[in-house]
């Protein structure tokens, strides 16, 4: 090795050591946070275990450095380590992101084939062993950590489509608490040690680049042929209602590969423009309320949920007392939404458009993939009937791409944090009270018919904010500080909503106010298990759906028929609002309300019929299957076949 090349190797080693040191500090900080949040051992036991672990790691690093010259001379050991690196990486990924005990043998073999294939391809371009180990291990273990945290925060794994949402996720990521359990921390330490060992060698891969390039080309060709000719033999089916099990049984990389066929929207069987017209022609007319409001205010309240729906919450405070006590001129019920702990825009999309995410590509965030130049929905319908349409969100306008989406949705204006003005905050979020004050001020400043769609922020995730004093105490043997902070925030929402209703009770203009939650909150899993009375891994399909239930209320300052205990999925809710607001509806709205009478809930990978029976997608009875097929045809025409869209079905 000449002097110039030796200098390059030394520089690359120093850079890798710096990156490993930064990683070690971050991971140690996350583990210390886990100790603070999950103190299941005595303080002495925790400190002793942590010190022993760090001590063993330090001793291993010392001996590797001390005997690095002998280590470098041991080519056999180095080559064996090089061959086994993909295996070690696969094991580390599954220990961090999944449950390695649940992997099937065939899944292990399939995953290892892909890990080795990618390893050989990378080796064709990166021959320095230290850099190769850093890039390869770092890439996969970073992906595993992201998967771990995504699942932790929203109880639903990351999918391929989620990579399009990283911009939005980055804006709120600082408000969550990241932590690593002990065994995940040990895994990360082990992989840092392995990269350090590779870097010490200073060697290059002993085989020439052409050899590896040939292996890479042959491997990719073989993989493509295998997937094209035998997709059903190599790839398993994805069960959308239980994605966690998919990742646990098939592994991270294989499951990502299994999601590829779901990336393209599937054209429904028997789809044609004429079939769209035939379905629309037989839709039954829907009668609407006679009185229409001057102001229609729709509020999607961040993480607003009534957890008593799952199981009675034992607390020292009556929860959501105003919301639950509101009776006169009130319609109340529950929505089955497509998100848990995050993915706000998905619920928003279903309500505003009437389309269901179940028919879009797997893992889709529709605001990134499906909203185009002119979107049909309740906003376009109201705008055609003379309403001024206004969207409000007291946070960054670029979140979930809203600043580009809302004009396509037919909103005349969008007020976000950038042009809002002064905002009162609770924790780091704009309070519901300050958001509602903007609604009141806007109504008072115009005489036009007004439709406002407000997306609040107050109850956003990150429920371990140190400077916020919880006002709700739970009565359980175990402590759930995140749940207490979250429930305290809901109490703030309840008080703000009361003030909003009391204001409009004294307003002469006919006003209808709608409020609903976008998803349940990502708080302690153990608290949800307390409510269910069982482990989350033991939930049935029907019980699993309860994790996606949020409340809604429709109130008017004029006479409307009271209704209660309604259950519907959020794709119907926009049409339901139009009906109760006395608005003219499109054929698509009427189709959805007819479908709601037969299939009130289209949930996560399953449906519920009018008798309360749940069916997974592969088990639908013939009648429900036919209704769902008609819905698929209409939605495909509306979303995926825009050039041939039958405008008279989706617009007034």
Secondary structure, 3 states (H helix, E strand, C coil): CCHHHHHHHHHHHHHHHHHHHHHHHHHHHHHHHHHHHCCCCCHHHHHHHHHHHHHHHHHHHHHHHHCHHHHHHCHHHHHHHHHHHHHHHHHHHHHHHCCHHHCCHHHHHHHHHHHHHHHHHHHCCCCEHHHHHHHHHHHHHHHHHHHHHHHHHHCCCCCHHHHHHHHHHHHHHHHCCCCCCHHHHHHHHHHHHHHHHHHHHCCECCCCHHHHHHHHHHHHHHHHHHHHHCHHHHCCCCCHHHHHHHHHHHCHHHHHHHHHHHCCCCCCCCCCHHHHHHHHHCCCCCCCCCCCCCEEEEEEECCCCCHHHCCCCCECCCCCHHHHHCCCCEEEEEEECCCCCCCHHHHHHHHHHCCCHHHCCCCCCHHHHCCCCCCCCHHHHHHHCCCEEEEEECCCCCHHHHHHHHHHCCCCEEEEHHHCCCCCEECCEECHHHHHHHHHHHHHCCCCCEEEEEECCCCCCCCCCCCCCCCCCECCCCCCHHHHHHHHHHHHHHHHHHHHHHHHHCCCCCEEEEEEECCCCCCCHHHHHHHHCCCHHHCCHHHHHHHHEEEEEEEECCCCCCEEEEEEEHHHHHHHHHHHCCCCCCHHHHHHHHHHHHCCEECCCEEECCCCCEEEHHHCCHHHHHHHHHHHHHHHHHHCCHHHCCHHHHCC
